[in-house]
Amino acid sequence: MPWTREEMAARAANELQEGFYINLGIGIPTLVANYIPKNMRVVLQSENGMLGIGPFPTEEQVDADLINAGKQTVTELPYSSYFDSATSFAMIRGGHIDLAILGAMQVSEEGDIANWMIPGKMVKGMGGAMDLVAGVKRVIVLMEHNAKDEAKLVKKCSLPLTGSKVVNKIITDLGEFEFMPDGLTLKALAPNVTVDEVKARTEATFKTALH
């Protein structure tokens, strides 16, 4: 049985460490905020100029002025701070963010990522993904394994690249992959999902080292 989006987010939360500064991309990555261990202090950063993002609000807590980079309403924390986008991107470009958890449309077997546009479709803007993959210390991708029966884990990205050889780990609904010195490696499978099933739905070449 493939992992649900919530289960994928919970697995990604295992990557968090005490004191980390973290940027969560839109889509599935935003769910990671729900699985931060209660006794762990991490700080969420958003490209639109907020440091210290709290949980998603209840209906009573909604404040339309408090949003993340994906335009979702969020809450603030006692230590939250606000600043302009130039300062926000200086944090990212300066290497001050420990971990970025992003979505993707494609990831190649070399660790390339395409997640900012599909040619011919309207693009509101490239967002901060290019800066994140270049400036953050570790990049994890959370994505569905396939989109409309097309592989998203591919030999070579056909969509415009966001970054080249920048992804460290991929978590899909079928399994968890890590980029090791000797290549892309399948490290874990979702329950009752087989290696053959993953291979059939993947265009990339990978090794298997299940644990």
MDTraj code that builds the backbone (N, CA, C; nanometers):
import mdtraj as md
import numpy as np

residues = "MET PRO TRP THR ARG GLU GLU MET ALA ALA ARG ALA ALA ASN GLU LEU GLN GLU GLY PHE TYR ILE ASN LEU GLY ILE GLY ILE PRO THR LEU VAL ALA ASN TYR ILE PRO LYS ASN MET ARG VAL VAL LEU GLN SER GLU ASN GLY MET LEU GLY ILE GLY PRO PHE PRO THR GLU GLU GLN VAL ASP ALA ASP LEU ILE ASN ALA GLY LYS GLN THR VAL THR GLU LEU PRO TYR SER SER TYR PHE ASP SER ALA THR SER PHE ALA MET ILE ARG GLY GLY HIS ILE ASP LEU ALA ILE LEU GLY ALA MET GLN VAL SER GLU GLU GLY ASP ILE ALA ASN TRP MET ILE PRO GLY LYS MET VAL LYS GLY MET GLY GLY ALA MET ASP LEU VAL ALA GLY VAL LYS ARG VAL ILE VAL LEU MET GLU HIS ASN ALA LYS ASP GLU ALA LYS LEU VAL LYS LYS CYS SER LEU PRO LEU THR GLY SER LYS VAL VAL ASN LYS ILE ILE THR ASP LEU GLY GLU PHE GLU PHE MET PRO ASP GLY LEU THR LEU LYS ALA LEU ALA PRO ASN VAL THR VAL ASP GLU VAL LYS ALA ARG THR GLU ALA THR PHE LYS THR ALA LEU HIS".split()
xyz = np.array([
    [0.0840, -0.1197, 0.0000],
    [0.0000, 0.0000, 0.0000],
    [0.0879, 0.1252, 0.0000],
    [0.0719, 0.2127, -0.0976],
    [0.1535, 0.3356, -0.1017],
    [0.1324, 0.4199, 0.0236],
    [0.2360, 0.4959, 0.0597],
    [0.2219, 0.5887, 0.1712],
    [0.1257, 0.7011, 0.1333],
    [0.0500, 0.7485, 0.2310],
    [-0.0324, 0.8666, 0.2107],
    [0.0570, 0.9898, 0.2155],
    [0.0025, 1.1041, 0.1794],
    [0.0806, 1.2280, 0.1874],
    [0.1247, 1.2565, 0.3306],
    [0.0361, 1.2244, 0.4254],
    [0.0709, 1.2477, 0.5656],
    [0.1846, 1.1552, 0.6089],
    [0.1826, 1.0312, 0.5622],
    [0.2894, 0.9382, 0.5973],
    [0.4219, 0.9798, 0.5334],
    [0.4155, 1.0324, 0.4120],
    [0.5368, 1.0837, 0.3466],
    [0.5941, 1.1998, 0.4274],
    [0.5063, 1.2893, 0.4727],
    [0.5511, 1.4037, 0.5512],
    [0.6118, 1.3593, 0.6833],
    [0.5517, 1.2580, 0.7464],
    [0.6039, 1.2074, 0.8732],
    [0.7432, 1.1477, 0.8550],
    [0.7663, 1.0800, 0.7422],
    [0.8998, 1.0253, 0.7150],
    [1.0009, 1.1385, 0.6956],
    [0.9595, 1.2421, 0.6259],
    [1.0492, 1.3555, 0.6048],
    [1.0848, 1.4227, 0.7376],
    [0.9914, 1.4209, 0.8320],
    [1.0157, 1.4832, 0.9626],
    [1.1282, 1.4132, 1.0386],
    [1.1594, 1.2895, 1.0008],
    [1.2715, 1.2192, 1.0639],
    [1.4053, 1.2856, 1.0326],
    [1.4067, 1.3706, 0.9299],
    [1.5293, 1.4403, 0.8912],
    [1.5566, 1.5642, 0.9762],
    [1.4592, 1.6058, 1.0547],
    [1.4737, 1.7271, 1.1343],
    [1.5675, 1.7034, 1.2521],
    [1.6414, 1.8058, 1.2857],
    [1.7309, 1.7992, 1.4014],
    [1.7167, 1.9252, 1.4849],
    [1.7444, 1.9103, 1.6129],
    [1.7361, 2.0218, 1.7068],
    [1.8152, 2.1425, 1.6558],
    [1.7483, 2.2581, 1.6561],
    [1.8135, 2.3818, 1.6178],
    [1.8175, 2.4107, 1.4689],
    [1.7611, 2.3221, 1.3875],
    [1.7622, 2.3427, 1.2427],
    [1.6763, 2.4623, 1.2017],
    [1.7231, 2.5336, 1.0997],
    [1.6421, 2.6326, 1.0294],
    [1.5977, 2.5663, 0.8997],
    [1.4655, 2.5658, 0.8751],
    [1.4085, 2.4811, 0.7697],
    [1.3141, 2.5613, 0.6819],
    [1.3194, 2.5351, 0.5520],
    [1.2245, 2.5941, 0.4572],
    [1.1397, 2.4829, 0.3986],
    [1.0081, 2.4963, 0.4069],
    [0.9155, 2.3979, 0.3523],
    [0.8510, 2.4524, 0.2260],
    [0.8622, 2.3788, 0.1159],
    [0.7993, 2.4191, -0.0086],
    [0.6487, 2.3990, -0.0040],
    [0.5799, 2.4462, -0.1079],
    [0.4347, 2.4339, -0.1125],
    [0.3957, 2.2899, -0.1453],
    [0.2704, 2.2559, -0.1178],
    [0.2219, 2.1210, -0.1448],
    [0.2487, 2.0284, -0.0281],
    [0.2864, 1.9046, -0.0580],
    [0.3089, 1.8033, 0.0458],
    [0.4083, 1.8506, 0.1524],
    [0.5154, 1.9197, 0.1168],
    [0.6120, 1.9601, 0.2203],
    [0.5525, 2.0416, 0.3348],
    [0.4473, 2.1184, 0.3089],
    [0.3892, 2.1973, 0.4185],
    [0.3371, 2.1081, 0.5306],
    [0.3017, 1.9824, 0.4981],
    [0.2482, 1.8899, 0.5985],
    [0.3538, 1.8496, 0.7014],
    [0.4810, 1.8666, 0.6680],
    [0.5879, 1.8281, 0.7605],
    [0.5769, 1.9058, 0.8910],
    [0.5247, 2.0268, 0.8836],
    [0.5102, 2.1088, 1.0048],
    [0.4231, 2.0404, 1.1098],
    [0.3335, 1.9511, 1.0668],
    [0.2459, 1.8812, 1.1610],
    [0.3163, 1.7682, 1.2344],
    [0.4375, 1.7334, 1.1923],
    [0.5060, 1.6165, 1.2492],
    [0.6386, 1.6525, 1.3161],
    [0.6571, 1.7797, 1.3475],
    [0.7756, 1.8195, 1.4225],
    [0.7642, 1.7637, 1.5645],
    [0.8616, 1.6865, 1.6105],
    [0.8537, 1.6307, 1.7468],
    [0.8313, 1.7403, 1.8513],
    [0.7463, 1.7118, 1.9481],
    [0.7065, 1.8127, 2.0466],
    [0.8244, 1.8678, 2.1261],
    [0.9232, 1.7858, 2.1524],
    [1.0357, 1.8300, 2.2346],
    [1.1528, 1.8827, 2.1519],
    [1.1300, 1.9014, 2.0219],
    [1.2366, 1.9497, 1.9343],
    [1.2114, 2.0944, 1.8952],
    [1.3144, 2.1761, 1.9021],
    [1.3031, 2.3165, 1.8626],
    [1.3665, 2.3336, 1.7244],
    [1.2836, 2.3585, 1.6258],
    [1.3314, 2.3949, 1.4924],
    [1.2613, 2.5248, 1.4539],
    [1.3185, 2.5970, 1.3584],
    [1.2626, 2.7249, 1.3160],
    [1.2319, 2.7174, 1.1669],
    [1.1054, 2.7427, 1.1308],
    [1.0639, 2.7407, 0.9915],
    [1.0792, 2.8794, 0.9312],
    [1.1388, 2.8845, 0.8124],
    [1.1636, 3.0100, 0.7424],
    [1.0856, 3.0119, 0.6121],
    [1.0326, 3.1284, 0.5763],
    [0.9553, 3.1421, 0.4526],
    [1.0142, 3.2539, 0.3680],
    [1.0197, 3.2302, 0.2348],
    [1.0822, 3.3278, 0.1447],
    [1.0156, 3.4649, 0.1499],
    [0.8857, 3.4693, 0.1855],
    [0.8172, 3.5979, 0.1843],
    [0.8470, 3.6824, 0.3089],
    [0.9365, 3.6350, 0.3956],
    [0.9845, 3.7204, 0.5029],
    [0.9347, 3.6905, 0.6420],
    [0.9284, 3.5625, 0.6774],
    [0.8859, 3.5258, 0.8120],
    [0.9778, 3.4165, 0.8641],
    [1.0220, 3.4338, 0.9864],
    [1.1056, 3.3353, 1.0543],
    [1.0349, 3.2954, 1.1829],
    [1.0098, 3.1651, 1.1991],
    [0.9352, 3.1181, 1.3144],
    [0.7889, 3.1033, 1.2810],
    [0.7564, 3.0067, 1.1956],
    [0.6174, 2.9853, 1.1513],
    [0.5518, 2.8836, 1.2426],
    [0.4336, 2.9170, 1.2919],
    [0.3596, 2.8270, 1.3785],
    [0.2716, 2.7318, 1.2996],
    [0.1892, 2.6533, 1.3693],
    [0.1000, 2.5573, 1.3039],
    [-0.0041, 2.6273, 1.2170],
    [-0.0690, 2.5513, 1.1308],
    [-0.1801, 2.6069, 1.0549],
    [-0.2897, 2.6488, 1.1525],
    [-0.3591, 2.7596, 1.1249],
    [-0.4566, 2.8122, 1.2214],
    [-0.5905, 2.7383, 1.2199],
    [-0.6588, 2.7443, 1.3317],
    [-0.7993, 2.7034, 1.3358],
    [-0.8812, 2.8177, 1.2739],
    [-1.0094, 2.7962, 1.2545],
    [-1.0936, 2.9013, 1.1951],
    [-1.0901, 3.0281, 1.2793],
    [-1.0818, 3.0119, 1.4108],
    [-1.0808, 3.1274, 1.4994],
    [-0.9473, 3.2026, 1.4951],
    [-0.8402, 3.1341, 1.4550],
    [-0.7074, 3.1941, 1.4560],
    [-0.6675, 3.2565, 1.3227],
    [-0.7458, 3.2365, 1.2189],
    [-0.7056, 3.2821, 1.0855],
    [-0.6826, 3.4331, 1.0831],
    [-0.5653, 3.4715, 1.0334],
    [-0.5300, 3.6113, 1.0123],
    [-0.4797, 3.6214, 0.8691],
    [-0.5539, 3.6890, 0.7848],
    [-0.5203, 3.6954, 0.6422],
    [-0.3853, 3.7598, 0.6149],
    [-0.3310, 3.8334, 0.7119],
    [-0.2003, 3.8968, 0.6928],
    [-0.0833, 3.8035, 0.7222],
    [-0.1124, 3.6888, 0.7837],
    [-0.0070, 3.5932, 0.8173],
    [-0.0122, 3.4772, 0.7188],
    [0.0791, 3.4789, 0.6210],
    [0.0799, 3.3735, 0.5194],
    [0.2230, 3.3248, 0.4967],
    [0.2314, 3.2022, 0.4445],
    [0.3623, 3.1506, 0.4044],
    [0.3845, 3.1787, 0.2557],
    [0.4935, 3.1278, 0.1997],
    [0.5260, 3.1561, 0.0602],
    [0.4253, 3.0962, -0.0370],
    [0.3500, 2.9961, 0.0090],
    [0.2474, 2.9351, -0.0747],
    [0.1111, 2.9996, -0.0589],
    [0.1052, 3.1154, 0.0073],
    [-0.0177, 3.1921, 0.0293],
    [-0.1152, 3.1230, 0.1246],
    [-0.0667, 3.0262, 0.2034],
    [-0.1516, 2.9620, 0.3037],
    [-0.1432, 3.0414, 0.4337],
    [-0.2549, 3.0526, 0.5027],
    [-0.2518, 3.1229, 0.6308],
    [-0.1807, 3.0373, 0.7347],
    [-0.1008, 3.1038, 0.8184],
    [-0.0243, 3.0357, 0.9225],
    [-0.0426, 3.1117, 1.0532],
    [0.0218, 3.0637, 1.1585],
    [0.0188, 3.1344, 1.2867],
    [0.1611, 3.1754, 1.3228],
    [0.1714, 3.2696, 1.4150],
    [0.3030, 3.3125, 1.4615],
    [0.3331, 3.2498, 1.5967],
    [0.4595, 3.2565, 1.6341],
    [0.5074, 3.2038, 1.7606],
    [0.5650, 3.3186, 1.8425],
    [0.5894, 3.2974, 1.9724],
    [0.6433, 3.4066, 2.0544],
    [0.7742, 3.4640, 2.0000],
    [0.8521, 3.3827, 1.9280],
    [0.9812, 3.4295, 1.8767],
    [0.9772, 3.4608, 1.7272],
    [0.8604, 3.4650, 1.6651],
    [0.8514, 3.4943, 1.5218],
    [0.9051, 3.6328, 1.4912],
    [0.9636, 3.6463, 1.3729],
    [1.0118, 3.7773, 1.3289],
    [0.9787, 3.7956, 1.1816],
    [0.9758, 3.9233, 1.1388],
    [0.9348, 3.9570, 1.0037],
    [1.0373, 4.0506, 0.9400],
    [1.0561, 4.0367, 0.8093],
    [1.1572, 4.1150, 0.7396],
    [1.1246, 4.1161, 0.5917],
    [1.1986, 4.1967, 0.5158],
    [1.1704, 4.2043, 0.3726],
    [1.2264, 4.0819, 0.3003],
    [1.1826, 4.0644, 0.1753],
    [1.2231, 3.9453, 0.1001],
    [1.3725, 3.9456, 0.0698],
    [1.4339, 4.0649, 0.0594],
    [1.5784, 4.0704, 0.0347],
    [1.6546, 4.0063, 0.1502],
    [1.6114, 4.0348, 0.2736],
    [1.6748, 3.9741, 0.3904],
    [1.6500, 3.8242, 0.3927],
    [1.5283, 3.7849, 0.3554],
    [1.4937, 3.6427, 0.3524],
    [1.5844, 3.5662, 0.2568],
    [1.6034, 3.6227, 0.1365],
    [1.6869, 3.5537, 0.0387],
    [1.8348, 3.5616, 0.0748],
    [1.8744, 3.6632, 0.1514],
    [2.0119, 3.6682, 0.1997],
    [2.0386, 3.5525, 0.2964],
    [1.9380, 3.5168, 0.3766],
    [1.9516, 3.4012, 0.4655],
    [1.9740, 3.2741, 0.3848],
    [1.8943, 3.2601, 0.2766],
    [1.9025, 3.1401, 0.1939],
    [2.0344, 3.1354, 0.1178],
    [2.0670, 3.2449, 0.0496],
    [2.1885, 3.2476, -0.0324],
    [2.3149, 3.2431, 0.0518],
    [2.3042, 3.2874, 0.1757],
    [2.4208, 3.2880, 0.2634],
    [2.4464, 3.1552, 0.3318],
    [2.3649, 3.0537, 0.3028],
    [2.3867, 2.9216, 0.3601],
    [2.3405, 2.9067, 0.5037],
    [2.2449, 2.9911, 0.5451],
    [2.2000, 2.9877, 0.6844],
    [2.0801, 2.8954, 0.7083],
    [2.0261, 2.8369, 0.6024],
    [1.9135, 2.7439, 0.6154],
    [1.9680, 2.6019, 0.6056],
    [1.9374, 2.5206, 0.7060],
    [1.9953, 2.3863, 0.7143],
    [1.9292, 2.2865, 0.6202],
    [1.7991, 2.3009, 0.5987],
    [1.7252, 2.1975, 0.5265],
    [1.6101, 2.2594, 0.4486],
    [1.5945, 2.2171, 0.3231],
    [1.4778, 2.2538, 0.2432],
    [1.4050, 2.1260, 0.2038],
    [1.2752, 2.1247, 0.2253],
    [1.1915, 2.0111, 0.1846],
    [1.0971, 2.0640, 0.0779],
    [1.1126, 2.0167, -0.0443],
    [1.0457, 2.0741, -0.1600],
    [0.9643, 1.9706, -0.2359],
    [0.8680, 2.0180, -0.3128],
    [0.7991, 1.9331, -0.4080],
    [0.8734, 1.9368, -0.5402],
    [0.8341, 1.8505, -0.6339],
    [0.9008, 1.8488, -0.7644],
    [0.8091, 1.7884, -0.8693],
    [0.8298, 1.8323, -0.9922],
    [0.7619, 1.7715, -1.1060],
    [0.8452, 1.6598, -1.1655],
    [0.9784, 1.6739, -1.1550],
    [1.0708, 1.5697, -1.1990],
    [1.1981, 1.5772, -1.1167],
    [1.2576, 1.4597, -1.0915],
    [1.3921, 1.4506, -1.0362],
    [1.4662, 1.3464, -1.1196],
    [1.5900, 1.3768, -1.1573],
    [1.6672, 1.2839, -1.2395],
    [1.7516, 1.1920, -1.1522],
    [1.8055, 1.0880, -1.2143],
    [1.8897, 0.9930, -1.1426],
    [2.0217, 1.0548, -1.0992],
    [2.0523, 1.1749, -1.1481],
    [2.1730, 1.2462, -1.1086],
    [2.1468, 1.3480, -0.9974],
    [2.0205, 1.3617, -0.9567],
    [1.9884, 1.4586, -0.8522],
    [1.9462, 1.5943, -0.9029],
    [1.9216, 1.6053, -1.0351],
    [1.8669, 1.7299, -1.0904],
    [1.7202, 1.7408, -1.0503],
    [1.6718, 1.8625, -1.0336],
    [1.5317, 1.8839, -0.9972],
    [1.4676, 1.9861, -1.0906],
    [1.3448, 1.9575, -1.1312],
    [1.2628, 2.0506, -1.2095],
    [1.1334, 2.0704, -1.1317],
    [1.1113, 2.1913, -1.0837],
    [0.9900, 2.2130, -1.0038],
    [0.9330, 2.3542, -1.0144],
    [0.9743, 2.4299, -1.1190],
    [0.9253, 2.5681, -1.1189],
    [0.8351, 2.6026, -1.2363],
    [0.8388, 2.5268, -1.3467],
    [0.7475, 2.5601, -1.4560],
    [0.7312, 2.4431, -1.5519],
    [0.6153, 2.4424, -1.6191],
    [0.5887, 2.3533, -1.7316],
    [0.5717, 2.4416, -1.8535],
    [0.6546, 2.4256, -1.9567],
    [0.6453, 2.5118, -2.0744],
    [0.5040, 2.5159, -2.1317],
    [0.4581, 2.6372, -2.1624],
    [0.3253, 2.6545, -2.2198],
    [0.2166, 2.6798, -2.1184],
    [0.2475, 2.6582, -1.9887],
    [0.1493, 2.6834, -1.8842],
    [0.1846, 2.8128, -1.8118],
    [0.0808, 2.8793, -1.7619],
    [0.1028, 3.0066, -1.6935],
    [0.1882, 2.9869, -1.5688],
    [0.2864, 3.0737, -1.5522],
    [0.3752, 3.0695, -1.4364],
    [0.3620, 3.2012, -1.3613],
    [0.3221, 3.1953, -1.2348],
    [0.3077, 3.3174, -1.1551],
    [0.4436, 3.3762, -1.1192],
    [0.5438, 3.2905, -1.1154],
    [0.6781, 3.3343, -1.0811],
    [0.7601, 3.2131, -1.0441],
    [0.8924, 3.2283, -1.0475],
    [0.9771, 3.1125, -1.0182],
    [0.9886, 3.0846, -0.8702],
    [0.9429, 3.1768, -0.7852],
    [0.9501, 3.1547, -0.6424],
    [1.0941, 3.1501, -0.5945],
    [1.1177, 3.0810, -0.4847],
    [1.2520, 3.0791, -0.4273],
    [1.3266, 2.9498, -0.4476],
    [1.2701, 2.8571, -0.5272],
    [1.3289, 2.7236, -0.5365],
    [1.4721, 2.7247, -0.5890],
    [1.5019, 2.8094, -0.6875],
    [1.6374, 2.8114, -0.7441],
    [1.7399, 2.8540, -0.6394],
    [1.7019, 2.9514, -0.5584],
    [1.7919, 2.9957, -0.4523],
    [1.8047, 2.8888, -0.3441],
    [1.6931, 2.8235, -0.3121],
    [1.6947, 2.7220, -0.2074],
    [1.7865, 2.6059, -0.2429],
    [1.7728, 2.5522, -0.3641],
    [1.8539, 2.4349, -0.3988],
    [2.0017, 2.4699, -0.4121],
    [2.0312, 2.5984, -0.4340],
    [2.1708, 2.6407, -0.4470],
    [2.2329, 2.6778, -0.3127],
    [2.1501, 2.7264, -0.2194],
    [2.2060, 2.7811, -0.0969],
    [2.1837, 2.7010, 0.0300],
    [2.0903, 2.6047, 0.0266],
    [2.0573, 2.5289, 0.1473],
    [2.1497, 2.4080, 0.1606],
    [2.1793, 2.3703, 0.2843],
    [2.2776, 2.2651, 0.3084],
    [2.2292, 2.1258, 0.2659],
    [2.0990, 2.0993, 0.2756],
    [2.0453, 1.9667, 0.2394],
    [1.9069, 1.9845, 0.1777],
    [1.8798, 1.9108, 0.0694],
    [1.7533, 1.9229, -0.0031],
    [1.6844, 1.7868, -0.0099],
    [1.5616, 1.7829, 0.0374],
    [1.4788, 1.6622, 0.0314],
    [1.3570, 1.6925, -0.0547],
    [1.3223, 1.6003, -0.1423],
    [1.2049, 1.6166, -0.2281],
    [1.0942, 1.5230, -0.1820],
    [0.9751, 1.5773, -0.1655],
    [0.8542, 1.4996, -0.1378],
    [0.7635, 1.5112, -0.2593],
    [0.7313, 1.3990, -0.3234],
    [0.6475, 1.4044, -0.4433],
    [0.5791, 1.2712, -0.4663],
    [0.4672, 1.2742, -0.5368],
    [0.4044, 1.1506, -0.5823],
    [0.5003, 1.0846, -0.6810],
    [0.5008, 0.9519, -0.6844],
    [0.5953, 0.8809, -0.7702],
    [0.5639, 0.8994, -0.9191],
    [0.4356, 0.9121, -0.9488],
    [0.3928, 0.9291, -1.0882],
    [0.2883, 1.0384, -1.0986],
    [0.2785, 1.0992, -1.2150],
    [0.1755, 1.1991, -1.2428],
    [0.1046, 1.1574, -1.3702],
    [-0.0230, 1.1211, -1.3580],
    [-0.1008, 1.0756, -1.4736],
    [-0.0268, 0.9646, -1.5482],
    [0.0210, 0.8669, -1.4711],
    [0.0913, 0.7489, -1.5242],
    [0.2271, 0.7808, -1.5849],
    [0.2752, 0.9024, -1.5708],
    [0.4083, 0.9362, -1.6193],
    [0.5066, 0.9397, -1.5020],
    [0.6237, 0.8835, -1.5241],
    [0.7259, 0.8800, -1.4195],
    [0.7736, 1.0207, -1.3869],
    [0.7964, 1.0454, -1.2585],
    [0.8542, 1.1730, -1.2155],
    [1.0000, 1.1557, -1.1730],
    [1.0389, 1.0312, -1.1493],
    [1.1776, 0.9969, -1.1203],
    [1.2365, 0.9433, -1.2506],
    [1.3177, 1.0236, -1.3170],
    [1.3551, 0.9986, -1.4566],
    [1.5075, 0.9938, -1.4749],
    [1.5490, 0.9440, -1.5910],
    [1.6923, 0.9422, -1.6223],
    [1.7436, 1.0852, -1.6413],
    [1.6672, 1.1657, -1.7147],
    [1.7044, 1.3039, -1.7392],
    [1.5778, 1.3893, -1.7416],
    [1.5808, 1.5015, -1.6735],
    [1.4633, 1.5889, -1.6683],
    [1.4355, 1.6478, -1.8068],
    [1.3089, 1.6446, -1.8459],
    [1.2675, 1.7057, -1.9719],
    [1.2115, 1.8457, -1.9500],
    [1.1820, 1.8808, -1.8245],
    [1.1309, 2.0131, -1.7905],
    [1.2475, 2.1051, -1.7533],
    [1.2264, 2.2366, -1.7600],
    [1.3345, 2.3307, -1.7242],
    [1.3862, 2.3060, -1.5829],
    [1.5173, 2.2993, -1.5683],
    [1.5767, 2.2669, -1.4390],
    [1.5671, 2.3819, -1.3391],
    [1.5480, 2.3431, -1.2145],
    [1.5595, 2.4358, -1.1025],
    [1.7022, 2.4340, -1.0498],
    [1.7623, 2.3154, -1.0485],
    [1.8997, 2.3005, -1.0029],
    [1.9578, 2.1700, -1.0525],
    [2.0899, 2.1643, -1.0642],
    [2.1584, 2.0453, -1.1138],
    [2.2358, 1.9758, -1.0019],
    [2.2072, 1.8462, -0.9838],
    [2.2771, 1.7623, -0.8857],
    [2.2706, 1.8225, -0.7458],
    [2.1501, 1.8582, -0.7042],
    [2.1340, 1.9261, -0.5752],
    [2.0481, 1.8474, -0.4755],
    [1.9763, 1.7449, -0.5215],
    [1.8854, 1.6712, -0.4334],
    [1.9627, 1.5656, -0.3550],
    [1.9352, 1.5555, -0.2247],
    [1.9991, 1.4556, -0.1391],
    [1.9125, 1.3329, -0.1153],
    [1.7808, 1.3550, -0.1047],
    [1.6900, 1.2442, -0.0760],
    [1.5557, 1.2700, -0.1424],
    [1.4888, 1.1618, -0.1829],
    [1.3540, 1.1696, -0.2394],
    [1.2632, 1.0766, -0.1604],
    [1.1471, 1.1257, -0.1228],
    [1.0440, 1.0426, -0.0606],
    [0.9196, 1.0517, -0.1481],
    [0.8780, 0.9375, -0.2020],
    [0.7558, 0.9322, -0.2812],
    [0.6546, 0.8443, -0.2085],
    [0.5383, 0.8266, -0.2689],
    [0.4384, 0.7405, -0.2074],
    [0.4767, 0.5930, -0.2148],
    [0.5776, 0.5586, -0.2962],
    [0.6203, 0.4190, -0.3103],
    [0.7452, 0.3845, -0.2307],
    [0.8329, 0.4818, -0.2106],
    [0.9569, 0.4496, -0.1423],
    [1.0422, 0.5706, -0.1109],
    [1.1549, 0.5416, -0.0470],
    [1.2502, 0.6462, -0.0076],
    [1.3834, 0.6192, -0.0766],
    [1.4335, 0.7199, -0.1449],
    [1.5570, 0.7083, -0.2221],
    [1.6601, 0.8075, -0.1688],
    [1.7861, 0.7668, -0.1740],
    [1.8923, 0.8575, -0.1313],
    [2.0023, 0.8592, -0.2376],
    [2.0608, 0.9761, -0.2569],
    [2.1725, 0.9879, -0.3497],
    [2.3003, 0.9580, -0.2729],
    [2.3594, 0.8417, -0.3037],
    [2.4812, 0.7950, -0.2392],
    [2.6001, 0.8201, -0.3326],
    [2.7222, 0.8069, -0.2824],
    [2.8393, 0.8291, -0.3678],
    [2.8400, 0.7425, -0.4939],
    [2.7794, 0.6219, -0.4861],
    [2.7774, 0.5331, -0.6025],
    [2.6439, 0.5330, -0.6761],
    [2.5593, 0.6335, -0.6497],
    [2.4372, 0.6471, -0.7289],
    [2.3090, 0.6483, -0.6479],
    [2.1983, 0.6661, -0.7174],
    [2.0659, 0.6696, -0.6563],
    [2.0328, 0.5326, -0.5970],
    [1.9898, 0.5325, -0.4717],
    [1.9689, 0.4073, -0.3995],
    [1.8321, 0.4053, -0.3320],
    [1.7577, 0.2977, -0.3552],
    [1.6287, 0.2766, -0.2877],
    [1.6571, 0.2259, -0.1479],
    [1.6170, 0.3030, -0.0456],
    [1.6479, 0.2693, 0.0929],
    [1.5303, 0.2098, 0.1694],
    [1.4068, 0.2379, 0.1248],
    [1.2897, 0.1870, 0.1956],
    [1.1715, 0.1798, 0.1000],
    [1.0813, 0.0851, 0.1261],
    [0.9609, 0.0666, 0.0461],
    [0.8366, 0.0900, 0.1307],
    [0.7323, 0.1431, 0.0695],
    [0.6026, 0.1523, 0.1362],
    [0.5491, 0.0107, 0.1575],
    [0.4597, -0.0089, 0.2551],
    [0.4081, -0.1430, 0.2839],
    [0.3471, -0.2111, 0.1610],
    [0.3870, -0.3361, 0.1395],
    [0.3338, -0.4204, 0.0322],
    [0.3665, -0.3701, -0.1081],
    [0.4566, -0.2743, -0.1184],
    [0.5055, -0.2296, -0.2492],
    [0.6339, -0.3067, -0.2786],
    [0.6468, -0.3599, -0.3988],
    [0.7630, -0.4399, -0.4347],
    [0.8654, -0.3576, -0.5140],
    [0.9885, -0.4060, -0.5164],
    [1.0928, -0.3416, -0.5953],
    [1.0550, -0.3438, -0.7427],
    [0.9972, -0.4544, -0.7886],
    [0.9572, -0.4646, -0.9292],
    [0.8522, -0.3592, -0.9649],
    [0.7598, -0.3333, -0.8714],
    [0.6580, -0.2308, -0.8961],
    [0.7223, -0.0928, -0.9076],
    [0.8174, -0.0650, -0.8206],
    [0.8865, 0.0640, -0.8256],
    [0.9632, 0.0778, -0.9570],
    [1.0323, -0.0280, -0.9979],
    [1.1074, -0.0242, -1.1235],
    [1.0155, 0.0005, -1.2432],
    [0.8972, -0.0610, -1.2394],
    [0.8033, -0.0465, -1.3499],
    [0.7499, 0.0953, -1.3612],
    [0.7533, 0.1700, -1.2514],
    [0.6975, 0.3046, -1.2505],
    [0.8051, 0.4127, -1.2410],
    [0.9302, 0.3730, -1.2698],
    [1.0437, 0.4639, -1.2597],
    [1.1250, 0.4582, -1.3882],
    [1.1650, 0.5746, -1.4388],
    [1.2516, 0.5776, -1.5566],
    [1.3997, 0.5827, -1.5184],
    [1.4279, 0.6233, -1.3966],
    [1.5660, 0.6365, -1.3516],
    [1.6252, 0.4998, -1.3172],
    [1.7572, 0.4931, -1.3216],
    [1.8285, 0.3735, -1.2792],
    [1.8655, 0.3900, -1.1312],
    [1.8386, 0.2871, -1.0510],
    [1.8719, 0.2952, -0.9097],
    [1.9161, 0.1599, -0.8571],
    [1.9913, 0.1647, -0.7479],
    [2.0318, 0.0428, -0.6761],
    [1.9342, 0.0213, -0.5614],
    [1.9391, -0.0987, -0.5044],
    [1.8518, -0.1309, -0.3917],
    [1.9351, -0.1638, -0.2700],
    [1.9064, -0.0953, -0.1609],
    [1.9723, -0.1234, -0.0329],
    [1.8682, -0.1047, 0.0763],
    [1.7730, -0.1954, 0.0815],
    [1.6604, -0.1831, 0.1736],
    [1.7030, -0.2153, 0.3165],
    [1.6403, -0.1461, 0.4107],
    [1.6691, -0.1746, 0.5522],
    [1.5390, -0.1642, 0.6306],
])
top = md.Topology()
chain = top.add_chain()
for i, resn in enumerate(residues, 1):
    res = top.add_residue(resn, chain, resSeq=i)
    for name in ("N", "CA", "C"):
        top.add_atom(name, md.element.get_by_symbol(name[0]), res)
traj = md.Trajectory(xyz[None], top)
